[in-house]
Amino acid sequence: MRNTFGNLFQLTTFGESHGTAIGGVIDGMPAGIDVDMEFVQSELDRRRPGQSPLTTARREQDRVEVLSGVFEGKTTGTPIGFVVRNADQHSHDYEDLRRLFRPSHADFTYQQKYGLRDHRGGGRSSARETVARVVGGAFAKLALRQLGIRITAFTSRVGTIALADDYQVTDFSTIETNPVRCPDPDTAKQMEQLIIDVKQAGDTVGGVVTCIVEGCPTGLGEPVFSKLHSALGAAMLSINAAKAFEVGDGFSGCTQRGSEQNDIFCREEGRVATLTNHSGGIQGGISNGQPICFRVGFKPVATLLREQSTVDVDGQPATLTMRGRHDPCVLPRAVPVVEAMTAMTLLDFYLLNKTVTL
């Protein structure tokens, strides 16, 4: 089982949803980076369960404890070990799942691969593992901050309710002012009501998170097998419930002609730039200095609080009625996870780029 992300900047995570703790080890973090623990904790608070009526009612403080790698407020260049302890597990809610496979979860595939599984909330395959990713991403953001690289993600679609695609007219300052994390207040209210309606019906709904990277330097990524957008895609699709990824105009651009899609070069403020950004800031697998724009599609949460048909571990038909506390929509809490995976990918590729010699 692979539990390590990255090449030079690496995060190894451990822990299960209903275990003692979730934790990780960050390796390759540059030395001398100022560590703002209030910022690291604030990133975890954005992902924390129970933060609004739109999320799971599980109550976790998610306080991070840094065990190593930080001295007198700076990174030392040595591995950063950390833990976030679990405190509000209701494992008894999952006892009926000991012999049943939940539809569209990892229960069946995990058991087929390993011959056993932790039925309590999905164990290692639970989205609770993303706690460690957010901590790793927060440290990566602290390093990227010194490079002037800014990462902003937001909810751009819930079900059929969507923002316009033009990120340049988006007011990022409003993202954290509503529980959906949508930058348009009117659209956010519609999204919020939809999630509430879906929750009351015992159902779930999916959507899209858009991410914008500003200040990314030219030259990150490789032209063949380590393209920057392929690395970002792999990082995003490793997030629970993520099912789709597109860069720039993505699928909508596939219906246009080259004359409509080409980003014409120009000179802007003494440097080469482009008049448009249909490519999403990446051309030939390498960042071109324009804002990087991509979208991640998340499926509806697979846990429904209504009766479903399934089979047991012997393949016999069974009926499943889920209990417990679950998100009706993953989007609001996925936003900081998308940012975290983006930050770790970009810092890793920045460090890789620094090793290139002529």
Secondary structure, 3 states (H helix, E strand, C coil): CCCEECCCCEEEEECCCCCCEEEEEEECCCCCCECCHHHHHHHHHHHCCCCCCCCCCCCCCCCEEECCCEECCEECCCCEEEEEECCCCCHHHHHHHHCECCCCCCHHHHHHHHCCCCCCCCHHHCHHHHHHHHHHHHHHHHHHHCCCCEEEEEEEEECCEECCCCHHHCCHHHHHHCCCCCCCHHHHHHHHHHHHHHHHCCCCCCEEEEEEEECCCCCCCCCCCCCHHHHHHHHHHCCCCEEEEEECCHHHHCCCCHHHHCCCEEEECCEEEECCCCCCCEECCEECCCCEEEEEEECCCCCCCCEEEEEECCCCEEEEECCCCCCCCCHHHHHHHHHHHHHHHHHHHHHHHHCCCC
